[in-house]
């Protein structure tokens, strides 16, 4: 069969918002084809299908704003909790 899945990922060097990067990637059969990056503020395609999908999704300013907000609401919140446990 075929498998499509998404991954939400936070990369960070500290719990400060400026040191956090949020990624939301879409994968098909273990191949990443499109990804949102909070530092770029948009989707980037990695193959023909991903480039077309990124172009379409990057036109939706509401979706981009919601994903940009995940850097603070999803990443910073969870990273802060992890740092408090250490």
C-alpha angles and dihedrals in degrees: 000000000000126000128206120180142159129224127205109201135178120201116192146159096195138000090261112114092232090059096052129092123190121205129185111188133184118212134188120194091344093309119116108222104169135013139182116221120194092209091056092037092218147067122275123201122218100192138016094282092044094050091053092046092048091051091053096044094045089063091064103084092181092057092046091051091050092051093046088055090057089074088071104026098042107021105033092043094052095039090052090054091050092050091050090057093055 
